[in-house]
Every structure is written in C-alpha cells, then in structure tokens.
Amino acid sequence: MYRVWNFLTNYSLLLIFGAVIALIWANTNPHSYHHLVEYPLWFNDWLGPNYKYWAKAYGDGYDTFASGGATNVLSFHYLVNDIGMAFFFAIAAKEVWEAIILKDGSLRGKKAATPLVATAGGMFGPIAVYLGLAAFLGSDTYNAVQNGWAIPTATDIAFSYLVGRIVFGAGHPAVRFLLLLAIADDAAGLIILAIFYPSGELAPEWLLVSFAAAFLTYIAFNWLPHRMDDGKQERPYTTLVRKYLTFWPYLLGGCISWYGFMKAGLHPALGLLPIVPVIPHADRAFGFFDAAEEHAHDLLNMIEHALKHPVEIVLFFFGLLNAGVEFSSIGDATWLVLAGLIIGKPVGIFLFGWLAASPMRLGMPEGMRLIDLVVIGFVSAIGFTVSLFVATVAFDAGPVQDAAKMGALFSFAAAILSIAAGKVFKVEKRNS
C-alpha cells in the first residue's frame, strides 16, 4: 500500500490540489481565472493557437497586449496542455511499451487475453451509453455533444489502482486484472487521441519528420554504438554515449518529433510517443508501481524518474488550468460523460469479460469470479486525468466543454460506487 500511496503523492495529489484551487477560483472570480488560463507568454509566428482563437478565448482585454502583428500566441494553457503534458503521455507510453514489447511484459501472452477483451468492452460500453443517451435527448443535444464520445472511455490508472486495492485487497487477482485493463485502456486512449482528435488541419507528411527523428536517433545513438562494440568486452562506444550524451540526443529527437506532430495537425501532447521506443531500456519489465524500477539503470527508467518532479508540476498546472469549471455550467454533457463512465464501463467490461472467459474459452485468473468484473468496471470508471484532457480537445472552449469537464471531475463518485459494489457482490478481500 505504501508504494501506491507514494505514487499518488508523487503524481496525483498535486493534480487534485490544482483542480480544487481551479474550482474555487472559477466559481468566485471567473474573469480573473480565465485570464490566467489564457495569459500570453509569447507572441510569435509558429507556436501556439492562432491569434484570433486566442483573443476569443482570452476575452475582454486581449487588445491591451502588444502582439506586434504575430499570427500565433504561446499561452499559459498551450504551454501546459500541448507541451508539458507531452511528458506525462511519454511516461504512460513507456509503461505501455514495456508491457507489450518485453519478454515478461504484462500485456503479452494468454494472461493478457481476457483483460484485453474486457478493455474493448470498457470502451465500447461507455461510447454506446454516451451516444445512445445523447440521441435519446434529441438531435440538438446529440449534435452538440457527439464529438465527446471518447471522454468516458478513459481510466485514471493511479486512482483506479488505489481504489481497486481498497476494494479487493493487495493480493486479489482482480487487482492485477484491473491494472492490465487500465494500461491497455491508456494505450487505446493514445490511439484515439491521435486519430480522432487532431489539433488542426491534417498534414500527415509532417509525421515523416517525427518518425525520421526517432529512427535517426535510434541508429546514431543506440544501434550504431552497439554495432561498433561487437567483440569488444569493454563496450567503449556504448559507454561513451551513455556517460557523456545521456538523454540529450533523445531530448533533441523528441523536440523534433513534437514539432512534427504539431505541424501534422495531431495533438502535440502525443509528440514524444515515437521517441519512447528507441530509448535504451531494460530487458524486462518490473511492472507499474513496482519499487524495483527505482533501481533500474537503463536510460528509459532513468529518464522516467528524472521526469518525476517536472511531471508533478505539470500535473498541478494541468489541474489548475483545466478544472476551473463554474458549477452553473453543469449540463447534458456532464450527465452523459458520467453515465458513460458509471454505467457503460461496468456493463461493457462485464459483457466482454464474460465473452472472453466463457464463449471464447480464454478463462479467468485463478481465484477471480465473473461478478468481480462488475466491480472492476466501477473501479475503472474513475476517468479524471485523461477524461479531463480529452474533454479539452473534444470541444472548443465554452459551455459544452465546461459541462463535459464537470462530468470528468464527478467521476470520482465511482470510487464510492466501487466500494458499495464490493459489499453488494461480497468481494472477498485478500491482502496477501
């Protein structure tokens, strides 16, 4: 439990603190809050939203800043959401990459089959509930909210894992099942963001820049030194790169990759994803929340731990700049997001998990019941971080976006429902 609480302290408490400040500020002095969010840091011609979009988002007083005729504005919001959050998604991608590619990765082999199928249910279920209820409310509502279908598909790994351990106990096989599901959900979420939520007009040729940067970085600073060290016990070239260049080539490649994503029209917060797989990594995965990873000396783990404090700060500002929603903005999108999470997740995960375990004969982990899938569904309905992020890219700033954000914030209610479901379905808590 200490390891989980330590992770939450490192990554999530500052996020919650920022979100609480934002809610209080936005509901007491919304004018000053929104001016903080869109505060201009740099008027330029190549980075940030275009000037007209920024002026509308900033509101009254935008013309008091001397823009010098610049076409773009690097705002506080853009700095955090589009640049800073790239490091958060890089850490998520690192966990997904290790789970898939390494020999003992948690998403490899038959052990991952049922959780992966259940993950599909945990995405299709919320989408069906969200869009189905939106259609029931009428065409006007459906047209206004349809682009937010991916918001309730998200699962906040850290909070879901903590609640899962509270409900099932640390030794229950359902906890590992939940973790596999959450990691797979994150992987699917990254794909959804890249494909369905471009940040501008698509120019896919710019992706060649991103992938070329990753490929050349790998060849020059990973493959070539190892090739030159063939037959040399001292491994001089690999040691030289690791000792003197460390992470700098990958940072440079990451910057180029990020710029390629931005120019391609994809969300730039995903811009570091191509560079993660080319960073030298350990030959085995210790697993998410595993204390042993702190002692791994491969470059990928070293970079992850070096990013710990910067990402803490980014998440604080992410909460501060994105969770400031006025309670008066609660609307249809709020309840649709919430329904997608707390109805669609449990139903989808149970149905698809049953399909995998029984008709498909993939089985369930030993000691785990089918009904436990319902409880896992409620636990994974805590969307928070990623749901909040998707809401900011699914809708333009305004009432619908604010209402959807409120649904993501309200998803914390799933923690209470999870504990209640554990009692109702007589979950046998196992701490060892």
Summary of the structure (lengths in Angstrom):
residues: 432
radius of gyration: 22.2
end to end distance: 11.5
largest distance: 70.6
contacts: 1528
relative contact order: 0.17
helix: 71%
strand: 2%
